[in-house]
Amino acid sequence: YILFYMLTRADQRALIAEHPLELIKVWHGGMSFHGGLIGVMLAVAFFARANKLDLLRVGDLVAPAVPIGLFFGRLANFINGELWG
C-alpha cells in the first residue's frame, strides 16, 4: 500500500515526511493486494529455504489456498464499502 499508493502522491509523501509514524498506522487503510502477494511469496520462499524444500513443490501445495485468500480479500473490500454488487 505504501509503495503503490502513498509514495506516488505528493501530498502523501509530505505527510510521511512530517509524520513518519503514519507508515505503521494500519487502521488508516492499507489493505492492498500487492502487499499481501509479496508477503506470501516471501513467506513461502523463506519456509522452503529454511526447511530445504523445493520452492516449486511448496508453491504447488500453497496454490489451492489462493482462491480462498482472494475470496476473503473481496469480502473485506465489500465490508469496507470499496466494492459494490
C-alpha positions as CSV (number, residue, x, y, z in Angstrom):
1,Y,0.0,0.0,0.0
2,I,2.8,2.4,0.9
3,L,4.8,1.8,-2.2
4,F,1.9,1.8,-4.7
5,Y,-0.5,4.4,-3.2
6,M,1.2,6.6,-0.6
7,L,4.6,7.3,-2.1
8,T,3.2,8.1,-5.5
9,R,1.2,11.1,-4.3
10,A,3.0,14.3,-3.4
11,D,0.6,15.2,-0.5
12,Q,1.1,11.7,1.0
13,R,4.9,12.0,0.7
14,A,4.7,15.3,2.6
15,L,2.6,13.7,5.3
16,I,5.1,10.9,5.7
17,A,8.0,13.3,5.8
18,E,6.3,15.3,8.6
19,H,4.9,12.3,10.5
20,P,6.8,9.1,9.7
21,L,4.7,7.0,12.2
22,E,1.9,7.3,9.7
23,L,3.5,4.4,7.9
24,I,2.7,1.9,10.6
25,K,-0.9,3.0,11.3
26,V,-2.6,0.1,9.5
27,W,-6.1,1.2,10.8
28,H,-5.9,4.1,8.4
29,G,-6.1,1.8,5.4
30,G,-3.6,-0.1,3.5
31,M,-5.3,-3.4,2.7
32,S,-3.5,-3.9,-0.6
33,F,-3.3,-7.0,-2.8
34,H,0.3,-6.1,-3.7
35,G,1.5,-6.3,-0.1
36,G,-0.3,-9.5,0.6
37,L,1.0,-11.2,-2.5
38,I,4.6,-10.1,-1.8
39,G,4.3,-11.1,1.8
40,V,3.0,-14.6,1.0
41,M,5.6,-15.1,-1.7
42,L,8.4,-14.1,0.8
43,A,7.0,-16.3,3.5
44,V,6.7,-19.3,1.2
45,A,10.3,-18.8,-0.1
46,F,11.6,-18.4,3.4
47,F,9.8,-21.6,4.6
48,A,11.0,-23.6,1.6
49,R,14.6,-22.4,2.1
50,A,14.6,-22.9,5.9
51,N,13.2,-26.5,5.5
52,K,15.4,-27.3,2.5
53,L,12.4,-27.9,0.3
54,D,11.9,-27.3,-3.5
55,L,10.3,-23.9,-3.9
56,L,8.1,-25.1,-6.8
57,R,6.7,-28.0,-4.8
58,V,5.9,-25.8,-1.9
59,G,4.2,-23.4,-4.3
60,D,2.1,-26.3,-5.7
61,L,1.0,-27.0,-2.1
62,V,0.1,-23.4,-1.4
63,A,-1.7,-22.8,-4.8
64,P,-5.1,-24.3,-3.8
65,A,-5.3,-21.7,-0.9
66,V,-5.2,-18.8,-3.4
67,P,-8.9,-18.8,-4.2
68,I,-9.8,-18.8,-0.5
69,G,-7.5,-15.9,0.1
70,L,-8.9,-14.0,-2.8
71,F,-12.5,-14.7,-1.5
72,F,-11.7,-13.2,1.9
73,G,-10.0,-10.2,0.2
74,R,-13.1,-9.4,-1.9
75,L,-15.3,-10.0,1.2
76,A,-13.2,-7.4,3.0
77,N,-13.5,-5.0,0.1
78,F,-17.3,-5.4,0.3
79,I,-17.3,-4.8,4.0
80,N,-15.2,-1.7,3.7
81,G,-17.6,-0.3,1.1
82,E,-15.0,-0.5,-1.7
83,L,-16.9,-3.0,-3.8
84,W,-20.5,-2.8,-4.8
85,G,-22.6,-5.6,-6.1
